Amino acid sequence: MSTFNLRTFLTARGGSFYVRLYFGLLLVLGLCCYKDYGVSWDEPADRSNGMVSAKYVAGFVAPGWAGQHFANTPDIHGYLDNDHGVFFEMPLAFIDQIIGIDDSRTYFLMRHFAVFAVFAAGTWALYRIGRIRFNSWWLGLALSTLLVLSPRFFAEAFYNGKDVVFMAFFILGAYTLVRLLQRPSLARAAVHGVATAAAIDVRILGVLLVAFTVGMVGLEILFSSADRTRRLQFAKAFLLFGIVTVIVIIAGWPYLWEAPLDNFLTALENMKRFRWGGLVLYMGAFESALALPWHYAPVWIIITTPIAYIVAFLLGAGAIGYALLRRPLDYLRTFEGRLDVLFMGWFALPIIMVIALNSVIYDGWRHLYFVYPALLLVALRGAWALWQQGRQLRWLRPVAIGAASLASLEVAYTIGRIMQAHPQEQVYFSFLSGEQAARLFERDYWGLSYRQGLEWIAAHDPAPQLNVMAQNDGVIENNLAIIKPEIRARFRVWQPGQWVEAGPTLYFLGAYRTRAEPYTETLGGEIYAVKPFGITALSVLHQW
C-alpha cells in the first residue's frame, strides 16, 4: 500500500478507519476458519445445480468448450432441480471449470470461503442499514457484531450456500431499498433493481423485496414531507426499478430464458407446494414436516438465538408498537419510524406466511434465516431505547446499566462458547442444557461433525485401510471430499448390507439428526464423541 493510501486509511473521518479495520479483520477471521468445516448434506447437490446451468449457458457461447468441460453434467431440460436459483452456484461452477480444479478438497475450500465472502458482504450491508437508522457508525458496527456473534450463523457462514447466501443478498436488497427511500434517484433505483433481482435469483422468495419496495415507497409518498417534485422522482425511480429487476432476474436465471413468465410462475408454484415428507425431532417427538405445529419456527428462533438478543427484540418490538399506537401519524412521518415498520414487516411477515400457509420447513428454521437481520435491527432499537430512557429517567438508570452489563456478559460468554465448540457451532442452543437439547431437538442435521469423526479415526488408527459406515448414505462421502487426499485414500466406505463382510475393524459413525437415543451396543462400543456445547453431535463406534 502506498504512503498516500496508508495515510488516507489511517486518517479517515467519521469512523471510517475503524469500519475498514473491522471488516478487514472479519475477512482475516474467515481466512483463519474456512478450512475447518465439513461438507453439508446440500453442498454436492447445490454444486450440481450450478454445473447444470453453467453447461446450459456455455452451450450458447462456446458449445465446444461446454462439451469438453461439462460432458458428465446433466442437461437442464428434465433436470429435477432446474428451477432452483443459481446466481451464486453458477459462477462457482464456471470458476471450477475455468481454473481446472482437479480435487474435491480444493473445490469445497474455495466454496466455503466464497460463502463467507458473501456473508461478509451481507454483514457490511447490515452495518450500513444500522448506520442510517441510528445515525451512528459504532452502533452500525455493534449491529454487525450481533450477527457475527450468533453461533449458528457464524458456522453456517462457511458452508450454507442456500440460506445464509440468500440472507446476505436479502440484506443487500434491503440496504439498497433504504438508500432509495433516503434519496430517490434513477441510479439508486437501478442498483436496487439489481440487488432485488440477485436475491430472487438465489431464492425466489426474494420477491418479498418487491413487496417491501411497493409498501415503503407508498409510505414515503403518504407520510413524508414529499413535494410534487419528490413524488415524481419516486415514480420515475419505481418504474426503472421494475424494469431493471425484470431484466436482471431473467439474465441471472438461465431456467427462465426459454419462457420467462411461464417458467417463473412454475418456479413460484413449485415453491408454494414444495413437499418433503421426512420426520423431524421436535419437542421430544417425531413430527412430519408436512404437519408441523404452528409454533415450530418461533420456538426454534427462541432456542437458537442468544437470550439477550431475544429480550432486546421484545423491548424493541414493544417500543415500536407503543409508538404506533400512541401517535401513529407522528411516528410514520419520521424516516426512522418508517424504517422501523420495514424492519417489523421484514421479520414478522415471512413467519406469519409460513404459519398461515402451513409451509414446509425443516432442519430448524434455516428457511427463515433471512428474517434474522430484522430481528437484530429491532433488538438494537430496543436496547438503544432502554439506554436512552435510562439516561433521562433516574429510576430507570440502574435497570439500563444492569441490562447492559448482563448483555455484555452474555456476549463474552457466547464468544467463549464459540471458541470451545469450533468448528461445530451449528449445534448451538442458547439456554437449553446438553441433555435437554439432545432429548428434544435435532442436533447436527447438516452432517458436518462426520469430518471431525473421520479425522479422529485417521489420527488414531495407523491401519492402511480404514473401514467406515454411517447412519445415512452419502454423508461420509461428502466429508471425505474435503479431507486431504492422502488421508481420504485410506478410507473405504461400507453400506449397511455389507456389515458382516466389513469384519471387526469397522467403524460406525452416527449423528443425531432424527435420533434422540444413543446407538445400541450391537453396532460396537463408543470410542469417541464430538460434543460441542456439551451436546453429543456424533458418536464413533468400533466393532471389536
C-alpha positions in Angstrom: 0.0 0.0 0.0 1.4 3.4 -0.9 2.2 6.0 1.7 -0.6 8.2 0.5 -3.2 5.5 0.6 -2.0 4.4 4.1 -2.3 7.9 5.4 -5.8 8.2 3.9 -6.8 4.9 5.5 -5.5 5.9 8.9 -6.9 9.4 9.0 -10.3 8.7 7.5 -13.0 10.7 9.3 -16.3 9.6 10.7 -15.1 6.3 12.0 -14.1 5.1 8.5 -10.8 3.8 9.8 -12.4 1.6 12.4 -15.1 0.4 10.0 -12.4 -0.6 7.4 -10.3 -2.3 10.2 -13.4 -4.1 11.4 -14.3 -5.6 8.1 -10.7 -6.3 7.2 -10.4 -8.3 10.5 -13.7 -10.1 9.6 -12.1 -11.3 6.3 -9.0 -12.3 8.2 -11.2 -14.3 10.6 -12.8 -16.0 7.6 -9.3 -16.9 6.2 -8.4 -18.4 9.5 -11.6 -20.6 9.8 -12.8 -21.5 6.3 -10.7 -24.7 6.2 -12.2 -26.1 9.4 -15.7 -27.2 8.4 -17.1 -30.3 6.9 -19.3 -30.6 3.9 -23.1 -30.4 4.5 -25.8 -32.5 3.1 -26.8 -30.0 0.4 -23.5 -28.9 -1.0 -22.9 -31.6 -3.6 -26.5 -31.1 -4.9 -26.0 -27.3 -4.9 -22.8 -27.8 -6.9 -24.7 -29.9 -9.4 -27.3 -27.3 -9.8 -24.7 -24.7 -10.7 -23.0 -27.1 -13.1 -26.3 -27.8 -15.0 -27.0 -24.1 -15.5 -23.3 -23.3 -16.4 -23.4 -26.0 -19.0 -26.6 -24.6 -20.5 -25.1 -21.0 -20.7 -21.8 -22.2 -22.0 -23.6 -24.1 -24.7 -24.7 -20.8 -26.2 -21.4 -19.1 -26.0 -18.8 -21.9 -26.6 -20.5 -25.2 -27.3 -17.2 -27.0 -27.9 -15.8 -25.9 -24.6 -19.1 -26.8 -22.9 -19.0 -30.3 -24.4 -15.5 -30.8 -23.1 -15.9 -29.4 -19.6 -19.5 -30.4 -18.8 -19.5 -33.8 -20.6 -20.8 -35.6 -17.5 -23.2 -32.9 -16.4 -27.0 -33.5 -16.9 -28.9 -31.3 -19.4 -31.1 -28.6 -17.9 -34.1 -30.0 -19.7 -35.7 -32.6 -17.5 -33.3 -32.0 -14.6 -35.2 -32.3 -11.4 -33.9 -29.1 -9.7 -33.6 -27.0 -12.9 -35.9 -24.3 -11.3 -33.5 -23.6 -8.4 -31.9 -20.2 -8.4 -28.2 -20.3 -9.4 -27.0 -16.8 -9.0 -24.4 -17.9 -6.5 -23.8 -21.5 -7.7 -23.3 -20.9 -11.4 -20.3 -18.5 -11.1 -18.7 -21.1 -8.8 -19.2 -23.8 -11.5 -17.5 -21.6 -14.1 -14.6 -20.8 -11.8 -14.3 -24.6 -11.1 -14.1 -25.4 -14.8 -12.0 -22.4 -15.9 -9.4 -22.9 -13.2 -9.4 -26.6 -13.7 -9.9 -27.7 -10.1 -9.0 -31.4 -10.0 -9.6 -32.3 -6.4 -12.8 -32.1 -4.4 -11.0 -30.6 -1.3 -9.8 -27.6 -3.3 -13.3 -27.0 -4.7 -15.0 -27.2 -1.3 -12.4 -25.0 0.4 -12.9 -22.4 -2.4 -16.7 -22.8 -2.0 -16.6 -22.3 1.8 -14.6 -19.1 1.5 -16.9 -17.8 -1.2 -19.9 -18.4 1.1 -18.1 -16.5 3.8 -17.2 -13.6 1.5 -20.9 -13.3 0.6 -21.8 -13.4 4.3 -19.3 -10.7 5.0 -20.8 -8.5 2.2 -24.2 -9.0 3.8 -22.7 -8.1 7.2 -21.4 -4.9 5.7 -24.8 -4.1 4.3 -26.4 -4.7 7.7 -23.9 -2.3 9.2 -24.9 0.3 6.6 -28.6 -0.1 7.4 -27.8 0.3 11.1 -25.7 3.3 10.5 -28.5 5.0 8.6 -31.2 4.1 11.1 -29.3 5.0 14.2 -27.1 7.7 12.7 -24.1 6.2 14.2 -21.2 4.2 12.7 -20.4 2.4 16.0 -24.0 1.3 16.5 -23.8 0.0 12.9 -20.8 -2.0 13.9 -22.5 -3.2 17.0 -25.3 -4.5 14.8 -22.9 -6.3 12.6 -21.2 -7.8 15.6 -24.5 -9.2 16.8 -24.8 -11.2 13.6 -21.2 -12.4 13.6 -21.5 -13.5 17.3 -24.6 -15.6 16.6 -23.1 -19.1 16.9 -25.2 -20.9 14.3 -24.8 -18.2 11.8 -21.1 -18.0 12.3 -20.7 -21.7 11.4 -23.2 -21.6 8.6 -21.5 -18.6 7.1 -18.9 -21.0 5.7 -21.0 -23.8 4.2 -24.7 -22.8 3.9 -24.8 -21.7 0.3 -28.6 -21.6 0.3 -30.0 -19.9 3.4 -27.0 -17.8 4.5 -26.2 -16.7 1.0 -29.9 -15.8 0.5 -29.9 -13.9 3.8 -26.9 -11.9 2.7 -28.4 -11.0 -0.7 -31.7 -10.1 1.1 -29.8 -7.7 3.4 -28.1 -6.1 0.3 -31.6 -5.7 -1.2 -32.9 -4.1 2.0 -29.9 -1.8 2.1 -30.4 -0.6 -1.5 -34.1 0.0 -0.7 -33.2 2.1 2.4 -30.8 4.2 0.2 -33.6 4.6 -2.4 -36.0 5.8 0.3 -33.4 8.3 1.6 -32.9 9.9 -1.8 -34.8 8.7 -4.8 -32.8 8.7 -8.0 -32.5 6.7 -11.2 -29.1 5.4 -10.2 -30.2 4.2 -6.8 -33.3 2.7 -8.4 -31.2 0.7 -10.9 -28.9 -0.5 -8.1 -31.9 -1.6 -6.0 -33.3 -3.4 -9.0 -30.1 -5.3 -9.5 -29.9 -6.2 -5.8 -33.5 -7.3 -5.7 -33.1 -9.5 -8.8 -30.0 -11.0 -7.4 -31.8 -12.1 -4.3 -34.6 -13.5 -6.3 -32.1 -15.4 -8.5 -30.7 -17.0 -5.4 -34.1 -17.9 -4.0 -37.5 -17.0 -5.4 -38.7 -15.8 -2.0 -36.7 -12.7 -2.7 -39.9 -11.4 -4.4 -40.7 -10.1 -0.9 -38.3 -7.3 -1.6 -40.6 -6.2 -4.4 -43.5 -6.2 -2.0 -41.5 -4.2 0.6 -40.4 -1.7 -2.1 -44.0 -1.1 -3.1 -45.1 -0.7 0.5 -42.2 1.5 1.6 -42.4 3.8 -1.4 -46.1 4.1 -0.7 -45.3 5.1 2.9 -42.8 7.7 1.7 -45.4 9.3 -0.6 -48.1 9.3 2.0 -46.3 10.3 5.2 -43.0 12.0 4.3 -42.9 15.7 3.5 -42.5 14.9 -0.2 -43.5 17.6 -2.5 -44.6 17.1 -6.1 -41.1 17.0 -7.4 -40.0 14.3 -4.9 -43.1 12.2 -5.7 -42.3 12.4 -9.4 -38.8 11.3 -8.6 -40.2 8.3 -6.7 -42.5 7.5 -9.7 -39.6 7.5 -12.2 -37.4 5.6 -9.8 -40.0 2.9 -9.2 -40.6 2.5 -12.9 -36.9 2.0 -13.6 -36.6 -0.3 -10.6 -39.3 -2.6 -12.0 -37.7 -2.7 -15.5 -34.2 -3.4 -14.2 -35.5 -6.0 -11.8 -37.2 -8.0 -14.5 -34.3 -7.8 -16.9 -31.7 -8.9 -14.3 -33.9 -11.7 -13.0 -34.1 -13.2 -16.4 -30.5 -12.6 -17.2 -29.3 -14.2 -14.0 -31.5 -17.3 -14.0 -31.0 -19.5 -17.1 -34.0 -21.6 -16.4 -36.2 -18.6 -17.4 -34.6 -17.9 -20.7 -36.8 -20.1 -22.9 -40.1 -19.0 -21.4 -39.5 -16.2 -18.8 -43.0 -15.7 -17.5 -44.2 -19.3 -17.6 -41.1 -20.7 -16.0 -41.1 -18.0 -13.3 -44.7 -18.9 -12.4 -43.8 -22.6 -12.4 -40.9 -22.0 -10.1 -43.2 -19.9 -7.8 -45.8 -22.6 -7.8 -43.2 -25.3 -7.0 -42.1 -23.2 -4.1 -45.6 -22.9 -2.8 -46.4 -26.6 -3.0 -42.9 -27.9 -2.1 -43.3 -31.1 -0.2 -40.7 -33.0 1.9 -42.3 -35.8 3.9 -39.5 -36.5 6.2 -39.6 -36.6 10.0 -38.1 -34.0 12.3 -37.4 -34.3 16.0 -39.3 -31.5 17.7 -40.0 -31.1 21.4 -39.1 -34.8 22.0 -41.5 -36.2 19.4 -41.0 -37.1 15.7 -43.2 -34.8 13.6 -43.9 -34.9 9.8 -42.6 -31.9 8.0 -46.0 -31.8 6.3 -47.8 -31.3 9.5 -45.7 -29.2 11.9 -47.3 -27.3 14.7 -47.6 -23.5 14.2 -45.0 -22.7 16.8 -42.2 -24.8 15.2 -40.4 -21.8 13.7 -40.9 -19.4 16.7 -39.6 -22.0 19.1 -36.5 -22.7 17.0 -35.8 -19.0 16.8 -36.0 -18.6 20.5 -33.9 -21.6 21.5 -31.1 -20.8 19.0 -30.8 -17.1 19.5 -28.8 -15.6 22.4 -31.1 -14.7 25.2 -30.0 -11.0 25.3 -31.0 -10.7 21.6 -34.4 -12.0 22.3 -35.0 -9.8 25.3 -33.8 -6.7 23.4 -36.0 -7.7 20.4 -39.1 -7.8 22.7 -38.2 -4.4 24.0 -37.8 -3.0 20.5 -41.0 -4.5 19.2 -42.8 -3.1 22.3 -41.3 0.3 21.7 -42.3 0.3 18.1 -45.8 -0.9 18.9 -46.3 1.6 21.6 -45.2 4.5 19.3 -47.5 3.3 16.5 -50.5 3.0 18.9 -49.8 6.3 20.8 -49.2 8.6 17.8 -49.2 6.6 14.6 -49.2 9.6 12.2 -46.4 11.4 14.0 -44.3 8.2 14.1 -44.9 7.4 10.4 -43.9 11.0 9.5 -40.4 10.3 10.7 -38.0 8.4 8.4 -36.8 6.4 11.4 -40.4 5.4 12.2 -41.0 4.2 8.7 -37.8 2.2 8.8 -38.9 0.5 12.0 -42.1 -0.5 10.2 -40.0 -2.0 7.4 -37.9 -4.0 10.0 -41.0 -5.3 11.7 -42.5 -6.3 8.4 -39.3 -7.9 7.3 -39.2 -10.1 10.5 -42.9 -10.8 11.0 -44.4 -11.2 7.5 -42.4 -14.3 6.4 -43.1 -16.1 9.7 -46.8 -15.3 9.5 -46.9 -16.5 5.9 -45.2 -19.8 6.9 -47.7 -20.3 9.7 -50.8 -19.3 7.7 -49.9 -21.3 4.6 -48.7 -24.3 6.6 -45.5 -24.2 4.6 -43.0 -27.0 4.8 -39.8 -26.1 6.7 -37.4 -28.4 8.4 -33.9 -28.6 9.9 -34.7 -25.9 12.5 -35.6 -22.5 10.9 -33.0 -22.3 8.3 -35.5 -21.5 5.6 -36.3 -18.3 7.5 -32.8 -17.2 8.3 -33.3 -14.1 6.1 -35.6 -12.6 8.8 -32.8 -12.7 11.4 -31.2 -9.4 10.4 -34.5 -7.7 11.0 -34.7 -9.3 14.5 -31.3 -7.8 15.2 -32.3 -4.3 14.0 -35.4 -4.4 16.2 -33.3 -5.7 19.1 -30.8 -2.8 18.7 -33.8 -0.4 18.6 -34.9 -1.9 21.9 -31.5 -1.8 23.6 -30.8 1.8 22.5 -34.3 2.9 23.6 -33.7 1.4 27.0 -30.3 3.1 27.3 -31.7 6.5 26.2 -34.5 6.2 28.7 -32.1 5.3 31.4 -30.1 8.5 30.8 -33.3 10.6 31.1 -35.1 8.8 34.0 -33.1 8.4 37.2 -35.2 5.4 38.4 -34.6 3.5 35.2 -30.8 4.1 35.1 -29.9 1.1 37.3 -32.1 -1.1 35.1 -30.4 0.1 31.9 -26.9 -0.3 33.4 -27.8 -3.7 34.7 -29.3 -4.9 31.4 -26.2 -3.6 29.5 -23.9 -5.4 32.0 -25.8 -8.7 31.7 -25.9 -8.4 27.9 -22.1 -7.8 27.8 -21.5 -10.8 30.0 -23.6 -13.0 27.7 -21.7 -11.7 24.6 -18.4 -12.6 26.3 -19.8 -16.0 27.3 -21.0 -16.6 23.8 -17.6 -15.8 22.4 -16.1 -18.4 24.8 -18.7 -21.0 23.8 -18.0 -20.4 20.1 -14.3 -20.9 20.6 -14.9 -24.0 22.7 -17.3 -25.6 20.2 -15.4 -24.7 17.0 -15.9 -25.9 14.3 -19.3 -27.3 15.4 -21.1 -24.1 16.3 -24.1 -25.2 14.2 -25.3 -27.3 17.3 -25.7 -24.2 19.5 -28.7 -23.8 21.8 -29.0 -20.6 23.8 -30.3 -21.8 27.1 -31.1 -25.5 26.9 -28.8 -27.9 28.7 -27.0 -30.6 26.7 -29.4 -33.2 28.0 -32.5 -31.2 27.1 -31.2 -30.3 23.6 -30.3 -34.0 22.9 -33.7 -35.2 24.1 -36.0 -32.6 22.5 -34.4 -31.4 19.2 -32.4 -32.4 16.2 -28.7 -31.8 16.6 -26.2 -31.9 13.7 -28.7 -32.0 10.9 -26.1 -30.7 8.5 -23.8 -33.7 9.0 -20.6 -31.6 9.5 -19.4 -33.5 12.6 -18.6 -36.5 10.4 -15.5 -34.8 9.2 -14.2 -34.5 12.8 -15.0 -38.1 13.4 -13.2 -39.3 10.3 -10.1 -37.2 11.0 -10.1 -38.6 14.6 -10.1 -42.2 13.2 -7.3 -41.4 10.8 -5.2 -39.9 13.5 -5.7 -42.7 16.0 -5.6 -45.8 13.8 -2.5 -46.4 11.7 -4.0 -49.1 9.5 -3.6 -48.5 5.8 -7.3 -49.2 5.2 -10.0 -47.7 7.5 -13.4 -49.3 7.1 -16.3 -46.9 7.9 -20.0 -46.9 7.8 -22.6 -44.2 8.5 -26.1 -43.8 9.7 -27.1 -42.3 6.3 -25.9 -42.8 2.8 -23.7 -40.1 1.3 -22.8 -38.2 4.4 -19.4 -39.9 4.8 -18.6 -39.4 1.2 -19.4 -35.7 1.5 -17.0 -35.2 4.3 -14.2 -37.3 2.9 -14.3 -34.9 -0.1 -12.8 -32.1 1.9 -10.2 -34.2 3.8 -6.7 -34.2 2.5 -6.3 -36.7 -0.4 -3.6 -38.8 1.3 -5.9 -39.3 4.3 -9.0 -39.8 2.2 -7.3 -42.6 0.2 -7.1 -44.7 3.4 -10.9 -44.9 3.9 -13.3 -47.5 2.5 -17.0 -46.8 2.9 -19.2 -49.7 3.5 -23.0 -49.9 3.2 -25.3 -51.4 5.9 -25.9 -54.5 3.9 -22.1 -55.2 3.9 -21.8 -55.2 7.7 -20.6 -58.8 8.0 -18.3 -58.5 5.1 -16.6 -55.5 6.6 -15.4 -57.5 9.5 -14.4 -56.5 13.0 -12.3 -53.5 12.0 -15.4 -51.5 11.1 -16.0 -48.0 12.5 -19.6 -46.8 12.7 -20.3 -43.0 12.7 -23.7 -41.8 13.7 -25.0 -38.3 14.1 -28.3 -37.4 15.7 -30.4 -35.7 13.0 -33.6 -37.7 13.6 -32.4 -39.7 16.6 -32.5 -38.9 20.3 -31.4 -42.1 21.9 -27.8 -43.4 22.0 -26.8 -46.0 19.4 -27.0 -49.6 20.6 -24.0 -51.7 21.6 -24.7 -54.1 18.7 -23.0 -51.5 16.5 -19.9 -51.5 18.7 -18.6 -49.6 21.6 -18.4 -45.8 21.6 -14.8 -44.8 21.4 -15.1 -41.1 20.5 -17.8 -38.5 20.5 -18.0 -35.0 19.1 -19.5 -32.9 21.9 -19.8 -29.1 21.1 -21.6 -27.2 23.9 -21.8 -30.4 25.9 -24.2 -31.9 23.3 -23.3 -35.2 21.6 -23.4 -34.4 17.9 -21.6 -37.5 16.6 -20.7 -40.9 18.0 -17.9 -43.1 16.7 -18.4 -46.8 17.5 -15.9 -49.6 16.8 -16.5 -53.3 16.2 -14.2 -55.2 18.5 
